[in-house]
Amino acid sequence: MTTGRPVLTISGLNVDYGTGPGAVHALRDIDLTLHRGEVLGLAGESGSGKSTLAYAVTRLLSPPGVITGGDVLYQPPQDGAAPVDLLALTPQELRAFRWQELSIVFQGAMNSLNPVHTVHSQLTDVLRAHRPDMKSPERTARAEELLTLVGISRDRLGAFPHQLSGGMRQRVMIAMALALEPEIVIMDEPTTALDVVMQRQILRKLVALREELGFSVVFITHDISLLIEFSDRIAIMYGGRIVEEAGAAEIYRDPRHPYSDGLLHSFPALHGPRRELTGIPGSPPHLTAMPTGCAFHPRCGKAFDPCAEHVPVLAAPDGAADGEDERTVACWLHHAAPAPSAADPAPEPAGDTSPARSG
Amino acid sequence: MTNHDQDPAENGATHGADSSGHSPILSDGDSDIVLEARGVTKHFPVRRTVGDLVGRRHRTVHAVDDVSLRLRRGSVTALVGESGSGKSTVARLLSQLYPLTGGEIRLGGVPVKAGRGRSFRAYVKQVQLIFQDPFASLNPVHTVRYHLTRSLKIHGKQATEAEACELLERVQLLPPLQYLDKFPHELSGGQRQRVAIARALGADPKVLLADEPVSMLDVSIRLGVLNLLRDLKERLHLAILYITHDIASARYFADTTLVMYAGRIVEGGDSETVTQQPAHPYTQLLIASAPDPDRIVDEEDQEETGSGEPPSLISPPEGCRFHPRCPKAMERCRTELPPRFELDDGQWAACWLYEDRPVATTIPGASTTDAGTDAGTDGASTTEVAAK
């Protein structure tokens, strides 16, 4: 699945909450590439910055969130089309871009439907705004088609959100996100509020639709066992940085970062031997009091000297075989430790002279 | 359901015994059972519409129907179900926050029906509830010290700093003095839940009812809290009811597991047996739906285990409540409610697939046939209390 061309390239993205000396660095030096037709999983605990990343990429970040640096490039599917710099779009361009090329399904999407409008008017609203020359019957037909796509019978089109169950509302949101056949769908914890049975139904539906329509998915969740099952590649975030990125099976079989390993061992298994699990000692750092060096070192059982001083860079592990060039990890266990006098390999974004671009 | 109505006098006697500060312990082999629910039923009235008034209809939500379970000393019982299955209502019924519609709750073998005031306080001294959301269950304007000493004071303990520190040590918040004067907002989610557990332990309870205690916590610290609860179970011989939607954590943490669907318990037994050889089609669906990284390979050739959504509890389906979603539903399932059929190793399932197996009679409330024996033991235990 990773054979597709890059469709979204994020490089060196930095996001702060607030400005000046009191600013909190929510995202630091995020490099991430989404390929066409791929499901990219983004895992992390609360406060790791995974939702901030989704908001920054879609330019939905509201103040005090500020993008202080980096690039987000979207590559349109047409051959020879120039990449679009998402962070430089004007409000008008942005309005045309959203839904058309990139859509997002929010956390708790069940509650993002307007309670006083029918499903019909909310689904056709997207079409009315983006396809003004579409006739009303055509819009209705498309809305019916979308509902059928996500497994809801078309006679529910006239229903109000409160007449639908949570799972159906969630599927309406997914239908709406697919209305204009976007290239990228970002899903921010789309099934966290749902039961496991409904969660599996929706995700199966999504994977089937992805194969049918060929869009790419960024799937954000804290449930790494779910990601391993449903995504092609996984990026694990901790303390505002990506600490490891690799194929789903590779993460599962052979996690390189101690945090990935701890996260995988935080979920009791349904099958196999029953073993004692410990989770990860301590609790996730607060963004206002981020540890120096590797943010994970106070909780890490394998921490050694350089961890507390130097921020590890996200790069292919040392001695990686040729077949492993796809995976990266940010941990001194897998990189040559810096000389004691070496400068911090990842300079702080503070003092960035470029004007801050707000989301 | 009738034996609950006939014993107001007995309840009076029970309150007398309870509020005097000691609980009667039965001398027979079942003395390990601390808290027991027998055929517990809870229906919530639905707000009546004009149509209901004209048609003289009284609609109710059948939130919990005929639930029987036993919590034993030093053991964890998991109650697993989807949202809306009634599992939290069971916790609230067991903690006497709601009055029962039918059935009875027995504490130490004695039927109890706590009202408000003194009898309620005597009950909660023994049965403590831990809530899902540690961000909402602690008062933001009070310190940890206040929360703990208040719990100690209410339940008649010495509310000294040493006592509060001991509680914090029990929940592994070390060193305790560092946490005593913190406000809830200064603590992380896991630490807050530990304070909530410490506060519950302040009453020195026999039973902890934990309603989704870790579902609001970060994944990396959930296991720490579960391991703490298990440690407390072993050291203090607590009976713990662990309510969860995550059947994998029930396998990890609980000794016995009960599976609830649409207000009824459909399967029960040893956790390992229930998760490895699920008998009821609903349990099978639940396990097939749980995220499982090992499944990557055989995702394609998986058999369809059913789909759909839980039914409305205002007019639940006739017969087995799972039959509209069940891939193995038979004609009988649509009309007749399946009793509990005994399987091997203490496992049982309420499903007609197992009708060749004997009907479970050891669990009271499962069928009406053992009402006679119930009444007999009722009489015996109550007289014993009255004599005290």
Interface residues (C-beta under 8 A of the other chain):
Chain A: E45 S46 S165 G167 D195 V196 V197 M198 Q199 R200 Q201 H222 D223 I224 S225 L226 I228 E229 A248 A249 Y252 G262 L263 S266 F267 P268 A269 L270 H271 G272 R274 L277 T278 G279 I280 P281 S283 P284
Chain B: E82 S83 S188 G189 G190 Q191 D218 V219 S220 I221 R222 L223 G224 N227 H245 D246 I247 A248 S249 R251 Y252 F253 E272 T275 Q276 L285 L286 I287 A288 S289 A290 P291 D292 P293 D294 R295 I296 E299 S307 E309
